[in-house]
Amino acid sequence: MDAEKDNKCRLDKWLWAARFFKTRSIAADAVGAGKVRVDGDRAKPAKEVKVGMLVNIRNKDFEIECEVTGLSNIRRGAPKAGLLYAETEDSKQKRENAKITHEADHAARERGAGRPTKRQQRDIKKFTGIY
């Protein structure tokens, strides 16, 4: 009976079950906003996902391209969710490159540090060469 249910799967449910998004409504909003593409085309949240489809997910934290390897309408643990997709090699390489470039981000401030004081602003301007 469970196998019959998993033959068909909505895109927003699959994204939620594969743990790309925390809730199904967030997944549906992302699909509606055009941040998720299926086989290179924009899709609707109710699009039926099939094994072998190529899904491109763009989020503020990551961009990932993966192939659907399994279907599920139920959110399970992370090890089982990882079996629902296989990330492409090109996508892995892009994420590694993005991780390297973000580590060199020297202008990042600690969370909760607040705004810089006038003295800190002067020091920042001297350091960056902006007067």
N, C-alpha and C positions, 0 to 999 in steps of 0.2 A: 504494500500500500504506500509506503514512504517513497519507493522508487517511482511510482506513478506521479506523485506530486512534484518530484524533482526533474521530470522530463521538460516541464515548462517553468520559466522563471522570468519575472519582470526585471528590467535593468536596475531600478532603484533597490529592489530586494536583494539582488545579487551583489551590488556594491556594498550594501549594509552587511550581508552575510559574509562577504570576503574581507570585512573589517577595514575598508577604505574610508568609511564614514561612520561616525558614532551612532547616528540615528537614521532611520529610513527617510524621515522628512528632510534632513540635511542632504541626504543623497539625492532625493527628488529635486530639491532646490538647485543643487549643483548641475544636475542633468538639464533642468529647465533653463539655467543660465548659460548653457553652452560650454561648460567646463569639462564635460565628458563627451567623447566622440566614439562612435562604434563604426569600425571599418572605414574611418576617415570622415564620416558624416555625422552631423548633429543628430541627436536622438531625443525621443520623449521618454519620460520615466517609465511608461508602460510598455516600452519596446521589449519584445521577447528575445532573450539572450539564448544563444545556442553555442555548443562546444565548438571551438575553432575560431570564433570571432575575435577580432583584434580591438581591444578597448584602450583608449587613451584618456587618462585622468589627469587633469591639471588642477592643482590646489595651491594655496599660498606657500605651503611648506615643501611641496614636491611636485614633480611631473613624472608620471610613470606610464609606460606602454606595456600592456600584457595581453597574453592570449588566454582565452577562457578554456580551462581544462576540465571543469566540473561545474555542476549546477546545484544550488541549494537555496531554499526559501527560509531556512532556519539559521540563525546566528549561533555558531558553535565556537569552541575555543580556537585560539590562534593557530595551533598546529594543524587543525582540520581546515581552517579558513585558508591557509597557505596552499592547500591542495586544489583549490578552486581556480587558481590562475598560475601562469608561468610568465615571469617578466622577460622581455626580449633582451638580448645582449646589448643592442644599441641603447636601450633605456638604462641599463645598468651603468654603461659607460658615461652617459650624460649625467646621471645622478652623482657618480664619483667625481666628475669634473666640477659640478656645482658645489659639492661638499668642500672641495679644495679651495675654490674661489671664495666661498663664504667664510672659511676659517681665517683668511687674510683680511677680513673686514675690520680695519683698525678704528673705525668711527663708532663702533657699537658701545653702548653704555650698559652698565649693569641695571637689571630690573629693580625699580624702586629707588634708584639713586637720585631721582628728581632732576630738576633743571640745573645746569651748571651755574655757579656763582659768577659775578663779574670778573673776579680774579681768574677763575677757571676758563672763562671765555677768552680773556686776554691770552692766557697760556696756549689755548687751542689755536687761536689766530696766529700766534708767533710760530707755533710748531708747524702748522699747515701752510704758512706763508701768505695768508689772507689778512690784509690790513684794512 
